[in-house]
Amino acid sequence: MQIHRFWQKVANLSPKTVLISTGILCVISILLALRIGFSFQFDDFFPKADDELSFYYEYREKFAPDDNFLLVGFEVDQLFDSVFLQQLDSATFEFNRLDQVERALSVAGYRYLIKSPFGYLDYPAIHIDAPERYASDSLRLLMDERIMGKLVAEDFSTTIIFIQTKDSLGQEDNLALLDGINNILEAQGLNDYHVIGKAFFEVELVRFQKKEFLTYSLLSILCVSLVIFLLFRNWRTVVLAIVTVTVCLVLFLGFLGATGRILNVMSSLFPIIIIIVGISDVVHFLSRYITELHIGEPRRTALYKTLKDVGFATFLTSITTAIGFLTLLTSKIPPIREFGLLAAGGVIMAYFVTLLFTAPMFLLFGKEQLAPKGSRQRSWANWMQSIYLSGKNHPRRTVLITLLVAAAGCYGTSLITTDILLRSGLPRNTKVTDDFLFFEEQFNGFRPIEIAAMAQEGYHITDPEVLLEVDKFEAQAASYPIINGLQSLTVFYKSMNRAMQGDAPDAYVVPEDTNRLAMIQRDLDRFAGKEMEQFVTTDTAWGRISGFVSDAGTDSIQGVQDALMEFARTSIDTNKVQFKITGTGVIFDKNNEYIRDSIIYGILIALVVISLLMGALYKNTRLLIIAVLPNTLPLLICGALLGFFGLTLDAPTAIIFGISYGIVVDDTIHFLSRFKIELDKGASVEAAIEKTFQETGKAIIITSLILFFGFSVLMLSPLQATFNVGMLIGVTLLTAVIADLYLLPLLLRKWLK
């Protein structure tokens, strides 16, 4: 009885009072929304309470982070051009003067070291002002692994400026750095260049997410409004829907601003979710309200009956959708947990805006102003009757199709791959992706790989016998085609050994002579202190091996890493030194693994919680099972699409499964709620099913179409992950409504005779 009094109070609300109150709240929310910030920090997406992450942070404390760099690349017809080399050298010099730069290095300023009787002398790798020496310079470069494949491509067609940035740069620092680089290159006439690195990614992805946030908010409203107009053929319903979702969005953004939230790369989904969920709620309320008006009920009575009949069912669908998002709380990734929590809150907020704002606004319109023409009402009734009869008269066909689809779904799901490529997560046809592919092609990748070399008890990492083991391990790592650009503490010993032997290229090795190594160590202690600190800890307990890995796919990379660690266990004296692979690349792979695992738990939690909720409400175990089966089929189809189309199960795609179940179960709840009402009135099972088709079928189809087209807007995104969300949820929704209109009635007939 309490709930009925609540519906009565809502039905008695004054539209004018509601309008004024909502307007005040919207003004406050707009002011609060101005406080919202945008950010994209890679570290934010690292899993918390993870052993790999703890080790990485320990490693990062000892050495510089592995992602504090920028690479600026240039394609050239001729590297050995005095004008270009002078421009490159000047740009490198100016980069070193930027506040955000620790050091910048290019081949134009690279210098060789040679030991003379008077001490160490240096000379340029390229004699920029002496073109007659370019031929001999190029031959020397070809034999120098410190340069080839690192600063210059093997065919001399590409060169880079390596920039080591200062630690912990914020968004403003990144913007200033990129602006400074652009201004310097323009001043030098180097207008055609490519950039890659953390600062560039963070700036471009924040810019991209701002654009997507606004674009898809507007596109969703336009698309869904068009669908509503085509279905209802009434501009007032469109206005009601647009006003509702606008109020929802404004209040939601106000809440984000009031709580000081910072939006990240996942935030572009918020407008879509709130818009389509809010409009879906409006359609269910509006469809029932129009039906009551057609019966001849006065406006307030029609509104009260609407709230009584669909108010709780719609609330329940909002709860189940929210549960779908709340499954993301099982993730170890803070932004994903926050996304799930905020999205769930947005869904509930959309329901209460529809209930407390939109529903009272219905009172401003009569039947003639909201209801479509009678012929359209009859058309809907005829369509629903046709669907009802086709399912009733052909049960075997329904069973056969269900079994075939389920079998195909299981097979397709078994084909799902987790071999993730970094490039697949980048927006298509953008500078970010073009530059990524440039470095992937010219320098065999840029994904960092870090390897900690840890001297064991009784040894130091700089001991001759330990250095030789490190060099052996490094040589094995370099033998894998996907690993390149390796640098370690051994480079200092190799370079000094080469300098001691007249800068002979074949002397670039770690000498086995302990006396020579001791001599090199003394010289390094005098001359290479600061630079060497990046590769050796001050207590000489740890050493660093750093390089890049090509975008070969996470499975291939993991295979190489496993093989490398097996080599360390079997071919390295582990009593002297041990190795561990770490870095942001390892954490990235761990992220995807955690997300996939947590989503499995999330889906199970959603299944159990939603099933128990429905079982408690309907107080019928058979209804509980009946509700679960039709909504498992769309998830199988979603998995099959991934498998058949070769889409990788990356983090954003894995999230879809947890969300989808909470969304697709909505139509089942509306169907069963109306079915239960008819049963309680004394109708037979068959009569209750037929009445449910006539009373609720239209709203189920309309809301499913709205959700489908609302999410399909995401398929316009150049970001593959966003495209996948739109496609997979859209297809899942369509299959869910078909299952609810054909499989669900069949199960009700068979199990509730």
N, C-alpha and C positions, 0 to 999 in steps of 0.2 A: 504493500500500500504506500510505503514511503516513496517509492520510485514514481508511482502514479501522481502523487502530489507534486513531485519535482517537475514532471512533464507539464502539469497544469500551470505551475508558476511560470515556466518558460513560455507557454502558450499565451499567458496573460501579460507578458512584457510589452511595454509601449515601444513601438518602432522608433518614435522620436527620441525617447530617452536612450535607447540602445545606440542610435546613430550618433548622438552627442557624446556619449561615454566612449564609444569606439573612436570617434574623431580625436578626442583628447588623448587617448592612449596612443594613437598613431602619431600625433605630433611629438609626444614625448619620445616615442620609439625612434622616429627619424633623427632627432637630436642625439640620441644615444648611439644610433647606428654609425654616426660620423666617427666614432672612436674605434671602429673595427680596423684592424691591420691585416696585412697580407705578408706571409713569410713562407720560405721554403728552405729548410735546413736539412741536409742529409742526415745529420746526427739525430734529428728528431725521430727518424724512422728506424733507429737502431732498437733491437729488442732489449728490454730491461731484464735484470736478474738472469743474465746469461753468462756462462763460463767463458765462451769465446769473446764476448764483448768485454768482460772484465780483463782478460788477457790483452786484448787490443788496447784498452785504455792504459794498462800498465806499460805496454810497449810504446804507446804514443807519448807517455810521460818521459820515457828515456830518450826517445828520438823525436824528430819533427813528424807531424802528421803526414800520412801518405797522399793526401789529397789537396795540400796547400800549394798548388801549382797551376799555371796557365801555360798552354802551348800556343804560340802564334805562328801559323804556317804560311809559307809562300810557294806558289808554283812559279817556276822560272824557265824560260827557254834556255838560258845559259847562266849557270851559277857563277862562273868565272867572268863576270862583267864588272869592271871597275866602278861604274856608276851604281849598280845595284849593291855591290859589296859595301860601298861607302854609305849608302842609305841604310843598309842593314846594321852596320857598325854604329852609326849615329843613333838609330832607333834604340839599339840595345843600351847605349850609354844613357839616353834619356829615360828609358824604363827604370834604370837603376836609381834614378833620382825621385821616382814616385814614392809617396809616403807609405803606400801599401805593399811595396816590393822589398823583399829581403835581398834578392840578387837576380840579375838577368844575364843570360849567357847565349851567345850565338857563335857560329863558326867564324864569323868575321873578326871576332875579338879573341878567339881561342889561341893560346900560346903554348908552345912546347917547352919542355925543361931539359937542360943538358948540364952535366956536371963538368966543370973545368978545374984546372989547378987553382983557380982563384975563387972557387965556389960555384954555386948554381947560377946559370944564366938562362934567360928565356928568349924565345924568338917566335914570331907569328906563324901560325899554321898556314895562313894565306897572306902573301905580301901584296896587300891591296894596291899599293902605289907602284908595283913592279909587275905589270902584265906579262913580261917576258919570263917570269918565274911561275906562271900559273900552271904550266904543264907539269913541272916537277912537284909543285904543291899538290896538285890533284892526285898524282901517283902516291904521295906520302899519305894523303887523306884516305885513299882506298885501303891502305894497309893498317889503318888505325881504328880499332873497334870501339875506342872511346868516342868517336865521332860518327862513323858510318852506322846508319840505322838509328842513331840517337839525335844528332843535330842535322844530319844530311841524309837524304834517301840514297839508296844504293846506286841509283842511276843519275844522281846529281840534279834531278828535275825538281826537287822539293827541298826546302830547308826550313828550319824553325828557329824561333827565339824561345828559349826555355826561361820561364819566369817563376821563381819561388816566391810565393806571397807570404806575408806575415800571418801568424796564427790568429784564429778566431775573428776573422773579418765579418762584420755585419752587413746587412743589406745596403746601407748607405755607403759603406766602404767599398763594397763590390761595384756599386754604380760609379763611384768616383774613380775606381781603378780602371774600369772598362772605358769610361769617358776619356781618361788620361791616355790610355793606350790608343784609342781611336784618334785623338787629337795629334798625338806624336806621329802616328803613321801617316795621317793626312799631310802633316807638315813636311814629312820626308818624301811624299809622293808615292807611298806604298798603300794604295787604296784597295787593292785586291788581296785579301788575306782571309785566313780561317782561324778560328779560336776554339779552344776546348779547355775545359777545366772546371773546377767546382764553382768558382765565382761566376763564370759565364752561365753555367747551368742554372744556378740559383736565381740570377737576375732574369734570365729568359723565361724560366718556368713560372716565376711570380707574375711576370708580364702576361704570360699566356693564360694563367689561371684567372687573372682579373678579367681578361677579355672573354673567356669561356663563361665565367660567372654571370656577366651581363648578357652575353649573346644568348645563352641557353635559357635564361630566365624569360627573355622576350620571345624567343622562338617557341618555347613551351606554351606560353600564354596564347600566342597567335594560333598555334596548331590546335591546341585543345579547344579554344574558342570556336574555331572553324568547325571542328567535329561536333561540338554541342549545337551550333547553329544548323548544321546539316541534319542532325538527328531530331532536334526540337522545332526547327524552323520558326524560331521566335527570338527576336533580338533582346528581349527583356531577360530571358534565361542566360544569354551570353553575358549581359551586363552584370547580373547577379553573380555569375561564376567568376568573372574577372575581378569584381570588387572583393569577393570573398578571398581569392588567392592573393590579391594585393594586400589586403589587411593581414592575412596570414604571414606573408613575407615581411611586411613592415614590422609587425610585432616580433617575429622571430629574429630579425636583424637587430631590433632594439634590445632584445634579450642578450644577443651575442655581444653587443656593444656594452651593455650594462655589466656584464660579467667579464669584460676585458678579454674576450676571445680573439685569437689570432687565426685567421683563415689560412689553410694550407692547400696543397694540390688537390685534395679530395673534396674541397668545399664547393666546387662547381656543381656537385650533385645535389646540394641542398635545395636550390630553387626548384629543380625538376621534381624532387620528392614531395616538397610541400605543395607545389602547384597541382600535380596530378592527384595526390591523395586528397587535398582539399576539394578539388572539383569532383572527385569521385564521391565524397561525402555529400556534396551539394546535390548531385544527381539522385542519390538514393532518397534524400529528403524530398526533393522536388517532385520526383516521379510519384511518390506516395501521396504528396499533397495534392497534385493534379488529379489523381485517382479519386481522392475524397471529395474534391470539388465537383467532379463529374457525377458522383453519387448524389450530390445536392446538399452537402453539408455546408453550413456557414463557415466563414474563414477561420475563426478561432477554434471552432470544433474540429474543422479539417486539420488544423495545425496540431491540436492536441492528439487526435487519432494518429496522425503521422508520427509524432514523437513516441507515442505509446507502441506503435507497430514496428518502426524501424530504428528508433532512437537507441535502444539498447544493443540491437544487432550491429548497428554502425559503430557504436562504441567498442563492441567486442572485436570487430574487424580492425579498428584502430589499435587495440591492445595487441592483437596477434601480429599486425604489421610492425608495431613497436618491438615486440619480442624478437622478430626476425632481425631487426637492427641491433637489439641488445645482445644478440649472440656474438657480436663483434667484441664484446667485453672480455671474451676468452682469449683475445689476442694479447701478445706481449708487446705490441707496438703501440705506444701512447697515442699518436694521431689517429690510428684506426679505432682504438677504444673510444676516444673522444668523438670521432665521427659517428660511431654507433649510438652513443649516448645522446648526442645532440639531434641526430636524425630521428631517434625514437621520441624525443621531446617535441620535435617539430611536428611529427605525425599526430601526437595527442593534442598539441596546440591547434592544429588544423581542425580537428574534430570539435573542439570547444568553440572555436571561432564560428564554425558552421552552425553549431547548436545555439549559441547565445547571441550571435549577430545576424547570420543569414536567415535562419528560421524565422525570427521575428519580422524580418523584412518581407517575408512571404505575405504578411497581412496587408501589405500595401497594394497587392495585386489580386484581382479576381480571376475566375475561370477563363473568361474571354481574353484576359491579358497574358496569361501564362500557358494555357493549354493549346496544343496544336489543333488543327482542324479535325473534325470527327473522322474524316476519311483516313487520316494518318493514324488515328487511334485504332480504327478497325484494321488497318494494314498491319500494325504491330500485333494485334490480337490474332490475326490470321497467320502471321509468320510464326508466332510462338506456338500456335496450335499445330502447325506443320512440323515444327521441330519435335514437339511432344509426341506426335503420332509416328514420326519416322523412327524415334527411339523405341517407342512401345511396340511397334509392329515388326521391328527387325532386331530383336535382342541378340540373335546369333551373330549377325554382322558386327554389332557393337563389341561382342566378346572377341571375335576373330581379329578385328582391327586393333583392339586393346592389346591382345597377346602379341601380335606382330610388332606393334610399336614398342612394347615393353622389351621384346627380344632384341630389336634393332637398337633400342636405347642402351641395354646392357652391353651389347657388343661394341657400340660406338664409345661408350664410357670407358671400356677396357683399353681403347686406343689412345686415351689422353696422354699427352707428353708433358713433362715438366722441364724440358730442355729449353731454358729461357735465354733469349738473346736480348742484350741491352737495347739494341736498335729498335726492337719491337715495342719498347715502352716510350719511344720518342715520337713527337708529333710529326706527321707526314708533311713533306713539302715546306719545311721551315729551315731557317738558317742553322738552328741547333742540330738538326738531323744531317743536313748537308755537310756541316763541319765535322760531325762525328764520323760520317762515312769517309770523308777526306783523310782523316788521320788513321782510320781503320785500314784504308787501302794503301796509303803511302808509308805508314810506319807500323803496320801490323798491330794496331790497337793501342788503347791508352788506359784500359782498366788497370788500376794499380794492383800489384801483388807484393806483399811484404813477407819476408822470412826472417824470423828471429834465430840467430845463432848464439847458443848459450853454452859458455864454457863450463865444464863440470868441475867438481871439487878438486883443488890442487892445480888447476890450470887457469891461464888467462887467455882471452880471445886473441891476443897478439903474440902468444907463444908460437914459435916456428912450426911445431908439429900440429898445432891447432889451426894455424893459417892454411897449411897444406890441406887439411881436411875440409876447411871452408871452401877453398879453391876447387877441390874435387867435387863437392856438392854443387857449387855454382856452375861448374862446367856441365854437370849432368842436367841442371835446370835449363841451361842455355841450349841443350841439345833438342829440346822440345820445340817444334816450329811455332807453337802458339805463345811461347814466352820470349820476350825480347827486351832490349834496353836495360839489361841487368847492370846494377851498380852495387858495390859493396866495399867493405874495408879493404879488400884485396886490391882494389884499383890504385890505392896509394902506394902499396908495396910494388906493384907491377910498374907503375909510372916512375917511381924512384929507381927501380932496377934498370929500366930503360934509359933513364937520364944518366945513370952511372956508366952505361955502356954506349955512350955517344949517341943517345936517342935512336938506337937501332930498333926498328919495329919488331924484330924477332926476339928482342929482349923483354918484351911486355909479358912477363910471366912472374909468378911468385918463385923466387930462387929457393932451392933446397939447401943451399949453403947457409948454415946457421950463423956463420960469421958475417956474411953479407947481410943477412936479415937483421942482425944486431946493429950493424952500421946504418942500415936504412931506418931502423926504429929510432936511433939517436937523431937522425936528420929530420924525421917526421915530428918528433917531439919539439924540435926547434921551429919548424916552418909550417906545419899543417895542423896546428892545434884546433883552430875554430872549425875549419872545414871537416876535419876528421871526427869532431864531436857529433856530427850528423850520422856517423856510421859505427862509432865505438863509444860505449859508455865510459864515464870518467874512471870507474873502478875496473875497466877492461874485462868485465864479466860477460857483457853481451855485445854482439856485433849485429849489423844490419845488412840484409841483402834486399835490394829494392829494384823493381822493374815493372814491366807492363805485360798484360795478357790480351790477346786478340779476342774479339767477340765471337768465340767459337761455340757458345752455348754452355749453360751451367753443367750439363751432364759431362760434356767433353772436358771442361775445365776441372771438374771434380775428379775425373779419371786420371788426368795428368797429375793433379795434386796427390792423389792416393799413390800413384806410381813413384812420385818423387819421395814421398815419406817412406815408402817401402825400400827405396834405394838407401835412404838415410839409416834405416834400421839394419840393413844387411851389408852395406858397403862402406859405412862410415864407422870410425871407432867412437862409439857412443860413450865410452868412458872419458873421452876428451872433450867432446862437443856434441850437443843435441840441437835439433832444428824443429821449428814449429811455424807453419804457414798462418799468416794473419793478415790484417788490413781490411779496408772498407769493402773490397770485393768479397771476402769471406763472410763478412757481416751481412752483405746484400743477399748472398745465397742462403744464409741462415734465416734471414727475414722471410724469404719465400717458403722455406721449409716450415717455419713456425706458423706462418699464416695458413698454409694448407692444412697442417695438423689441427690448428685451433678451429678452423672452419668445420672440419669433420665433427669435432666435439660440439661446435655451435649448432650444426644442423640437428644432431641428436638431441641436444637440449631443447631446440625449438620444437622438434617433433613431440618430445615427451611433455613439455610444458603446455603447448597448445592442445595436444590431445587430452591431457588431464583437465584442462580448462573446459574444453567442450564436453567431456564426459561428465564433469560436475554440473554443468549447466543443463544438459539434456537428460542427465540421470539414466543413461542407456548405454551399456557397453557396446552393443552392436552399432549404435550411431557413431560411437567413437571410432571404431574400425572403419565404418563406411566413410567417415569424413577424411581419414588418413589416406586411403588407397587412391582416390582420384588425384590427390595432390602430390603423390609420389611420382606419378607418371610424368608430369612436366619437368621434374628435376632430372629424370632419366633422359628426357629429350634434350635438356640443356647440356648434360654431360656428353650425349651423343654428338651434338653439334661441335663441341670442342674436339672430340676425337676424329670425326669424319672430315672436318675442315682443317685439321692440324693446328688448331689454336692451342697455345701453351697455357697450362694452368698456372699463371703467374698470380701475384698477390691480388691485384684488382679483380681479376676474373674469379678467383677463389671466393672473394667476398660476396659475389653475386649469389652463390648457393645459399648462404645464410640468410640473405635478404629475401630471396625469391620465395622461400616457403612461407614466410610471414605475409607476403603480398598475395600469393595465389590462393591461399586458404580463405581469403575474404569472401569470394563468391560462394564458396561452399557454406560459409556461416550464414549468409543471407538466404541461401536456398533452404537450408535446414531450419532456420528460424521461422520462415514462413510455413514450411512443411509442418513443423511442430505446432504452430498456432492453429493450422487447419485440423490437425489430428485432435487437438484439445477441444475443438468445436464439435467433434464427433464424426468427422469425415473419415471415410475409408482411406487406406493407403493410396490407392489409385486416384481417388477423387482429390486427395490432398496434394498429390504430385501434379495433377492437371491444374488445380487452382494455383499452385505455386508458380507454374509456368506463366499463367496469365497475370498474376499479381506482381511477381518478382523477376521473371525472366527478362523483361525489357530492361530493367535497371541493371541487371547483371551484365547483359550484352553491352549496354551503353558505357558502363563504367570500365569494362574490359577494353573496349575500343579506345576510350579516353586514355587509360593507362598505357595501352599499346602505342598510340600515336605520341603520347607525351614522352615515353622513354625512347621511341624511335628517333626523336629529334637528336638524340646523342649520337646517332649513326653518322651525322654530318661532321662530327669532330675529327680532326686530323690525328688525334691521339688514339692509338689502337686500343688501349685499355678502355677508354670512354666509349669507343665504337662497340666493343664487345659487350659492355654493360647494356647499351641500348638494344643491340641485336638479341642477346640472350634473354634478357628480361622480357622483351617484346614477344619473342617466340614462346617463351614459357607462359606468358599471360594468355596468348591465343589458345595454346593447347590446354591450359587450365580451364578456360571457359567451355571448350568443347567437351572436356572430361566431365565438367559439372552438369552439362545439359544432356549428356548421353550415358556416361558410365555411372554417375551418381544415382539417377533415377532407377537404373537397372539394378543396382545394389540394394536400393530401398525396396524394390518389388520382391527381390529374392530373399532378403534377410528379415523383412518386417511384415511378412504375410500375416 
